[in-house]
Amino acid sequence: MDQSWELVQEGLFDYPLADRQRPALLANRCNKCGKTFFPKRNLCPDCFEDGNLEDILLDKRGIIYASTVVHVTSPVGIKAPYAYGYVEIPKNQVRIFALFTGSNPLSFIPGQEVELLVETVRENNRGQKIIGYKFKLIS
């Protein structure tokens, strides 16, 4: 790979972003029962409909549902302290697991509004930036 970055996982979000494009998470919704899934599914686990899933983009704003702060560097190299938790996306009626970003990991508490961004999560052993989705507080 000759690029200076790589994605956490293909198919979670679009990257690189076009000029002035805001990131969006790639999800899908079942056309039978209406449930939304992130990451995308091939089969609806609620009604077991296969091939009846429509690709959608999740709203860029959400509300922190639950959060925690980790004070030990992760096994994959995310530097401590860092915050993560669940973000409720009311417009899409889905809850997703995510890292939070900001200067103070203790500032992420349930009920606060956050918005999506794409940034470096860590660097790999080849010096490439691992790019992933995170949420930051809306000020």
Secondary structure, 3 states (H helix, E strand, C coil): CCCCEEECCCCCECCCCCCCCCCCEEEEEECCCCCEECCCCCECCCCCCECCEEEEECCCEEEEEEEEEECCCCCCCCCCCEEEEEEEEHHHCEEEEEEECCCCHHHCCCCCEEEEEEEEEEECCCCCEEEEEEEEECC
